[in-house]
Amino acid sequence: MDNELLMRMTEYYAGQPHRIQHFMKVYAYSRMIGEMEQLDSRTLRSLTAAAAVHDIGIKKSEEVYGDIAGKHQEELGPDEAAKLLAKIGYDRELIERVCYLVGHHHTYTGMDGMDYQILVESDFLVNLFENEDGINERAVRNALERIFVTESGKALATAMFLAE
């Protein structure tokens, strides 16, 4: 089902390769970290589905608010995600969890579950690199100290941004 979801998200963001590249990277890091952290199959499934659709609220946010603010993505993303996931055939319980994750993926406190934690870490890995000002070592160290919890996520961030 993940491949169908990824294709549907690619179609959703057709003509916007930067959006497609972003969610595909977050998906890949999420799957990698989730497997390295040995998540159970249900949690891994909610994580990968959430990673694929985590920024689905951007399009609606641009239409409604004229911006892509994180709070607007969290507000508008869950309904968009629910429609897409239901169309593909994801079960109700998984859809509810994914919608919760989409509705909180820019909220960095009270992360309840490894799917939530790893989604945030994966999004940080991509965002820290996509920063137009170049890699900010202080921002990386701050994220490692305040956001990253998993050993796999910490190892990836360190290897990517702090290796000498």
C-alpha positions as CSV (number, residue, x, y, z in Angstrom):
1,M,0.0,0.0,0.0
2,D,2.9,2.4,0.6
3,N,3.9,2.5,-3.0
4,E,0.3,3.3,-4.0
5,L,0.2,6.0,-1.4
6,L,3.6,7.4,-2.6
7,M,2.3,7.5,-6.1
8,R,-0.9,9.2,-5.1
9,M,1.1,11.8,-3.2
10,T,3.3,12.3,-6.2
11,E,0.2,13.0,-8.3
12,Y,-1.2,15.3,-5.6
13,Y,1.9,17.4,-5.9
14,A,2.4,17.0,-9.6
15,G,4.6,19.7,-11.0
16,Q,6.1,20.5,-7.6
17,P,9.2,18.3,-7.6
18,H,10.5,20.0,-4.4
19,R,7.5,18.8,-2.5
20,I,7.7,15.3,-3.9
21,Q,11.5,15.1,-3.1
22,H,10.8,16.3,0.4
23,F,8.2,13.7,1.3
24,M,10.0,10.9,-0.4
25,K,13.2,11.7,1.7
26,V,11.2,11.9,4.9
27,Y,9.5,8.6,4.0
28,A,12.9,6.9,3.3
29,Y,14.5,8.1,6.5
30,S,11.4,7.2,8.5
31,R,11.4,3.6,7.1
32,M,15.1,3.3,7.7
33,I,15.0,4.6,11.3
34,G,11.9,2.6,12.1
35,E,13.4,-0.6,10.9
36,M,16.7,0.1,12.7
37,E,14.8,0.9,15.9
38,Q,12.9,-2.4,15.4
39,L,9.4,-1.0,15.5
40,D,6.6,-3.5,15.5
41,S,4.8,-3.8,12.1
42,R,1.8,-1.8,13.0
43,T,3.8,1.2,14.3
44,L,6.1,1.0,11.3
45,R,3.1,1.1,9.1
46,S,1.6,4.2,10.7
47,L,5.0,5.8,10.6
48,T,5.6,5.2,6.9
49,A,2.0,6.2,5.9
50,A,2.4,9.4,8.0
51,A,5.8,10.2,6.5
52,A,4.3,9.9,3.0
53,V,1.4,12.4,3.8
54,H,2.9,14.5,6.6
55,D,3.0,17.7,4.4
56,I,-0.3,17.1,2.6
57,G,-1.7,20.2,4.4
58,I,0.7,22.5,2.5
59,K,-1.4,22.7,-0.6
60,K,-4.6,23.5,1.3
61,S,-2.7,26.0,3.5
62,E,-1.5,27.9,0.4
63,E,-5.0,28.0,-0.9
64,V,-6.7,29.0,2.3
65,Y,-4.0,31.1,4.1
66,G,-1.5,32.0,1.3
67,D,1.3,30.4,3.3
68,I,2.8,27.1,4.4
69,A,3.0,27.8,8.2
70,G,3.4,24.7,10.3
71,K,0.3,25.4,12.4
72,H,-1.7,25.7,9.2
73,Q,-0.3,22.4,7.9
74,E,-1.3,20.8,11.2
75,E,-4.8,22.3,11.0
76,L,-5.6,21.4,7.4
77,G,-3.5,18.3,6.8
78,P,-5.4,15.6,8.7
79,D,-8.7,15.9,6.7
80,E,-6.7,15.7,3.4
81,A,-4.7,12.7,4.6
82,A,-7.9,10.9,5.8
83,K,-9.6,11.3,2.4
84,L,-6.5,9.9,0.6
85,L,-5.8,7.1,3.0
86,A,-9.5,6.0,3.0
87,K,-9.6,6.0,-0.8
88,I,-6.6,3.7,-0.9
89,G,-8.1,1.3,1.7
90,Y,-6.2,2.0,4.9
91,D,-8.2,0.9,8.0
92,R,-9.9,3.4,10.3
93,E,-7.6,2.9,13.3
94,L,-4.5,3.5,11.2
95,I,-6.0,6.5,9.5
96,E,-6.8,8.0,12.9
97,R,-3.2,7.6,14.0
98,V,-1.8,9.0,10.8
99,C,-4.1,12.0,11.0
100,Y,-3.0,12.6,14.6
101,L,0.7,12.5,13.4
102,V,0.0,14.8,10.5
103,G,-1.8,17.2,12.8
104,H,1.1,17.3,15.2
105,H,4.3,16.9,13.1
106,H,5.4,20.4,13.8
107,T,4.7,20.1,17.5
108,Y,7.9,19.0,19.3
109,T,6.6,18.4,22.8
110,G,4.6,15.5,24.2
111,M,5.6,13.1,21.4
112,D,3.6,10.0,22.3
113,G,5.0,7.1,20.4
114,M,8.0,6.1,18.4
115,D,6.1,6.7,15.1
116,Y,5.7,10.4,16.2
117,Q,9.3,10.7,17.4
118,I,10.8,9.1,14.2
119,L,8.6,11.2,11.9
120,V,9.8,14.4,13.5
121,E,13.4,13.2,13.4
122,S,13.1,12.3,9.8
123,D,11.6,15.6,8.9
124,F,14.4,17.4,10.7
125,L,17.0,15.4,8.8
126,V,15.6,16.6,5.6
127,N,14.8,20.2,6.7
128,L,18.3,20.7,8.2
129,F,19.8,20.0,4.8
130,E,17.2,21.8,2.7
131,N,17.8,25.1,4.5
132,E,18.7,27.6,1.9
133,D,21.3,29.3,4.1
134,G,23.4,26.1,4.1
135,I,24.0,23.7,7.0
136,N,23.9,25.4,10.3
137,E,26.0,23.4,12.8
138,R,24.5,25.1,15.7
139,A,21.0,24.2,14.5
140,V,22.1,20.6,14.0
141,R,23.5,20.4,17.5
142,N,20.4,22.0,19.0
143,A,18.2,19.5,17.2
144,L,20.4,16.6,18.4
145,E,20.1,17.9,22.0
146,R,16.4,18.8,22.0
147,I,14.6,16.7,19.4
148,F,16.5,13.5,18.6
149,V,15.9,10.5,20.9
150,T,16.6,7.4,18.7
151,E,20.1,6.1,18.4
152,S,19.6,5.6,14.7
153,G,18.4,9.2,14.1
154,K,21.3,10.6,16.2
155,A,23.8,8.5,14.2
156,L,22.3,9.7,10.9
157,A,22.3,13.3,11.9
158,T,25.9,13.1,13.2
159,A,27.1,11.3,10.1
160,M,25.3,13.7,7.7
161,F,26.1,17.0,9.4
162,L,28.9,16.7,11.9
163,A,31.4,14.2,10.5
164,E,34.8,15.6,10.1
